Amino acid sequence: MNTDIALGEQEHGQENNPPALSIVVLTCNSSSTIEECLDSLVNQDFTDFETIVVDDGSVDETVSIVSCYSSRLRLSIVPNG
C-alpha cells in the first residue's frame, strides 16, 4: 500500500512538470535519525525535488515523524515489498 502524502502537484503549480530530482530515503526504525535527514532536505536552496521514503516495516515512530514533513516536502511514503 502506497501512503502518498504528497502535496498535490496542482498545489505546487506543477501539473505537467515532474521534479528535476527524486531523492529516495530508505528507512527501518529510524526515528532517532530521520528528522535530521529530512531537516537537511527542507533546508536546501534547491527545491525542485521530490522525496520518496521507503520504509521497511518500522515499528517505531519513523512513519509518524516522516508524515509531519508533508507540508514542507513533496513527499511519498512507500512501504517496502
C-alpha positions as CSV (number, residue, x, y, z in Angstrom):
1,M,0.0,0.0,0.0
2,N,1.4,3.4,-1.0
3,T,0.7,6.0,1.6
4,D,1.2,9.0,-0.7
5,I,1.1,12.1,1.5
6,A,2.5,14.4,-1.2
7,L,1.0,17.8,-1.7
8,G,-1.0,17.7,-4.8
9,E,1.0,18.6,-7.9
10,Q,-1.5,21.3,-8.8
11,E,-0.9,22.9,-5.4
12,H,2.7,23.2,-6.3
13,G,1.7,24.7,-9.7
14,Q,3.5,21.8,-11.5
15,E,0.7,20.0,-13.2
16,N,2.9,18.9,-16.1
17,N,6.4,19.4,-14.8
18,P,7.9,16.5,-12.8
19,P,10.6,17.4,-10.3
20,A,14.1,17.7,-11.6
21,L,15.4,15.3,-8.9
22,S,14.0,12.4,-6.9
23,I,15.6,11.6,-3.6
24,V,15.0,8.2,-2.1
25,V,15.4,7.7,1.6
26,L,15.4,4.1,2.9
27,T,14.3,3.6,6.5
28,C,13.7,1.0,9.1
29,N,13.2,2.0,12.7
30,S,15.0,5.3,12.0
31,S,13.1,7.5,14.4
32,S,16.4,8.7,16.1
33,T,17.9,9.9,12.8
34,I,15.1,10.6,10.2
35,E,14.4,14.2,11.5
36,E,18.0,15.2,10.9
37,C,17.8,13.7,7.4
38,L,14.5,15.4,6.4
39,D,15.5,18.7,8.1
40,S,18.6,18.7,5.8
41,L,16.3,18.3,2.8
42,V,13.9,21.1,3.9
43,N,16.8,23.5,4.3
44,Q,18.2,23.1,0.8
45,D,18.4,26.1,-1.5
46,F,17.5,23.9,-4.5
47,T,13.8,23.0,-4.2
48,D,12.8,21.3,-7.4
49,F,12.9,17.8,-6.0
50,E,10.6,15.1,-4.5
51,T,11.4,12.9,-1.6
52,I,10.4,9.3,-1.6
53,V,10.7,7.5,1.8
54,V,10.8,3.7,1.5
55,D,10.0,2.2,4.9
56,D,10.9,-1.4,5.6
57,G,8.3,-2.1,8.3
58,S,9.3,0.3,11.1
59,V,7.7,-0.4,14.4
60,D,8.9,2.8,16.0
61,E,7.7,6.4,15.2
62,T,9.6,6.7,11.9
63,V,6.5,6.9,9.7
64,S,4.7,9.3,12.0
65,I,7.7,11.6,12.0
66,V,8.0,11.5,8.3
67,S,4.3,12.3,7.9
68,C,4.9,15.6,9.8
69,Y,7.0,16.8,6.9
70,S,4.2,16.5,4.3
71,S,3.6,20.3,4.3
72,R,7.3,21.1,3.7
73,L,8.4,18.5,1.2
74,R,6.9,16.9,-1.9
75,L,6.8,13.6,-0.1
76,S,5.7,10.0,-0.6
77,I,5.9,7.2,1.9
78,V,6.2,3.8,0.3
79,P,6.3,0.5,2.2
80,N,9.0,-1.9,1.1
81,G,7.6,-5.0,-0.5
